[in-house]
Amino acid sequence: MKLLVDTHCHTLASGHAYSTIKEMADYASQIGMKIIGMTDHGPSLPGGPHIYHFANLRILPEYISGVRILKGVEANIMDFTGALDMPERFLSKLELVLAGFHDGSLVPGSVEENTQAVIAVMKNPLVDVIAHPGNPQFAIDIERVVDCAIETGTLIEINNSSFGNARKGSENNCRLIAMEAKKKGALLTTGSDSHICFHVGKFDKVLALFEELGITEELVVSSSPQKLIDFLNKKGKKLNYGIPVPIV
């Protein structure tokens, strides 16, 4: 399987990342990526950008270095009712909305509390992707979350950085989530969670897991640029994908 889309990238605007969007796009172009999501952390995470950062994403071109840039956010889940740290009037203008748990924004709860929060978030029609749900700090009922993802048309992310130093202990949960998704036919996306340009499109651990479990392109929306665009448009976006317009 070849993954041509990275739906989870951070620029230096996130406060603890180290590359500009131009550097991210340049590297993505070099390695053959077609789409990357510019999904900086929501404003509640320490060091995160001000809300105006997301309001002003409209000035970015659709393509940089031939790579389609999806203007987005990794919003923070703020409580167990599924509240996010981005008002809907901002979320509705973005092209890609990820939502996930971060201990800098919410103290982990019980399995039931965490599960209720994720389900509530997925019922928000403005949310497209649940980010790194394998985080053991925020344990969830995997079967219920996958069922809700199918019901609401929400993508479940398998996050490559969850197999490394980030969110230690996630690997087995990611495997169980992917297995449940395969069993029930839930759609997946893949995120590098890159915080520097050289990690854009890095999916070695994810691809190894997919091969191990026999997960095919049919379930992986990030295997095709058009597949992702079509998915997001079904969610109510109005996105273009085609021949890049030169920046002059």
Solvent accessible surface area in square Angstrom, and as a share of the most:
residue,aa,sasa,rsa
1,M,85,0.38
2,K,139,0.59
3,L,11,0.06
4,L,38,0.19
5,V,0,0.00
6,D,0,0.00
7,T,1,0.00
8,H,0,0.00
9,C,1,0.01
10,H,0,0.00
11,T,5,0.03
12,L,99,0.49
13,A,27,0.21
14,S,0,0.00
15,G,52,0.50
16,H,76,0.34
17,A,6,0.05
18,Y,153,0.58
19,S,2,0.01
20,T,53,0.31
21,I,27,0.13
22,K,105,0.44
23,E,80,0.36
24,M,0,0.00
25,A,0,0.00
26,D,45,0.23
27,Y,53,0.20
28,A,0,0.00
29,S,49,0.31
30,Q,139,0.62
31,I,74,0.37
32,G,30,0.29
33,M,11,0.05
34,K,90,0.38
35,I,0,0.00
36,I,0,0.00
37,G,0,0.00
38,M,11,0.05
39,T,0,0.00
40,D,1,0.00
41,H,7,0.03
42,G,0,0.00
43,P,45,0.29
44,S,39,0.25
45,L,20,0.10
46,P,98,0.62
47,G,56,0.54
48,G,21,0.20
49,P,15,0.09
50,H,112,0.50
51,I,33,0.17
52,Y,154,0.58
53,H,45,0.20
54,F,6,0.03
55,A,38,0.29
56,N,66,0.34
57,L,9,0.05
58,R,179,0.65
59,I,121,0.62
60,L,34,0.17
61,P,50,0.31
62,E,61,0.27
63,Y,15,0.06
64,I,11,0.06
65,S,48,0.31
66,G,45,0.43
67,V,2,0.01
68,R,1,0.00
69,I,0,0.00
70,L,0,0.00
71,K,25,0.11
72,G,1,0.01
73,V,0,0.00
74,E,1,0.00
75,A,0,0.00
76,N,0,0.00
77,I,0,0.00
78,M,64,0.28
79,D,52,0.27
80,F,56,0.23
81,T,106,0.62
82,G,11,0.11
83,A,44,0.34
84,L,28,0.14
85,D,22,0.12
86,M,6,0.03
87,P,61,0.38
88,E,110,0.49
89,R,170,0.62
90,F,26,0.11
91,L,2,0.01
92,S,64,0.41
93,K,163,0.69
94,L,10,0.05
95,E,25,0.11
96,L,0,0.00
97,V,0,0.00
98,L,0,0.00
99,A,0,0.00
100,G,1,0.01
101,F,13,0.05
102,H,26,0.11
103,D,82,0.42
104,G,43,0.41
105,S,20,0.13
106,L,22,0.11
107,V,120,0.69
108,P,48,0.30
109,G,26,0.25
110,S,57,0.37
111,V,73,0.42
112,E,77,0.35
113,E,69,0.31
114,N,1,0.00
115,T,0,0.00
116,Q,88,0.39
117,A,0,0.00
118,V,2,0.01
119,I,31,0.15
120,A,35,0.27
121,V,1,0.00
122,M,2,0.01
123,K,121,0.51
124,N,28,0.14
125,P,102,0.64
126,L,43,0.21
127,V,0,0.00
128,D,0,0.00
129,V,0,0.00
130,I,3,0.01
131,A,2,0.02
132,H,4,0.02
133,P,14,0.09
134,G,1,0.01
135,N,9,0.05
136,P,50,0.32
137,Q,92,0.41
138,F,2,0.01
139,A,40,0.31
140,I,23,0.12
141,D,47,0.25
142,I,33,0.17
143,E,93,0.42
144,R,91,0.33
145,V,3,0.02
146,V,1,0.00
147,D,61,0.31
148,C,7,0.04
149,A,2,0.01
150,I,81,0.41
151,E,132,0.59
152,T,39,0.22
153,G,31,0.29
154,T,3,0.02
155,L,0,0.00
156,I,1,0.00
157,E,1,0.00
158,I,1,0.00
159,N,1,0.00
160,N,11,0.05
161,S,30,0.19
162,S,3,0.02
163,F,29,0.12
164,G,45,0.43
165,N,132,0.68
166,A,36,0.28
167,R,48,0.18
168,K,146,0.62
169,G,58,0.56
170,S,0,0.00
171,E,83,0.37
172,N,84,0.43
173,N,38,0.20
174,C,4,0.02
175,R,59,0.22
176,L,75,0.37
177,I,4,0.02
178,A,0,0.00
179,M,92,0.41
180,E,26,0.12
181,A,0,0.00
182,K,91,0.39
183,K,153,0.65
184,K,64,0.27
185,G,39,0.37
186,A,1,0.01
187,L,65,0.33
188,L,0,0.00
189,T,0,0.00
190,T,0,0.00
191,G,0,0.00
192,S,6,0.04
193,D,10,0.05
194,S,1,0.01
195,H,47,0.21
196,I,55,0.28
197,C,13,0.08
198,F,128,0.53
199,H,87,0.39
200,V,2,0.01
201,G,18,0.18
202,K,94,0.40
203,F,8,0.03
204,D,70,0.36
205,K,100,0.42
206,V,0,0.00
207,L,58,0.29
208,A,60,0.46
209,L,4,0.02
210,F,3,0.01
211,E,146,0.66
212,E,106,0.48
213,L,29,0.15
214,G,40,0.39
215,I,9,0.04
216,T,81,0.47
217,E,86,0.39
218,E,139,0.62
219,L,24,0.12
220,V,0,0.00
221,V,3,0.02
222,S,0,0.00
223,S,10,0.06
224,S,32,0.21
225,P,17,0.11
226,Q,84,0.37
227,K,65,0.27
228,L,0,0.00
229,I,2,0.01
230,D,65,0.33
231,F,21,0.09
232,L,0,0.00
233,N,53,0.27
234,K,178,0.76
235,K,46,0.19
236,G,59,0.56
237,K,30,0.13
238,K,191,0.81
239,L,19,0.09
240,N,94,0.48
241,Y,70,0.27
242,G,43,0.41
243,I,160,0.81
244,P,53,0.33
245,V,113,0.65
246,P,105,0.66
247,I,110,0.56
248,V,181,1.04
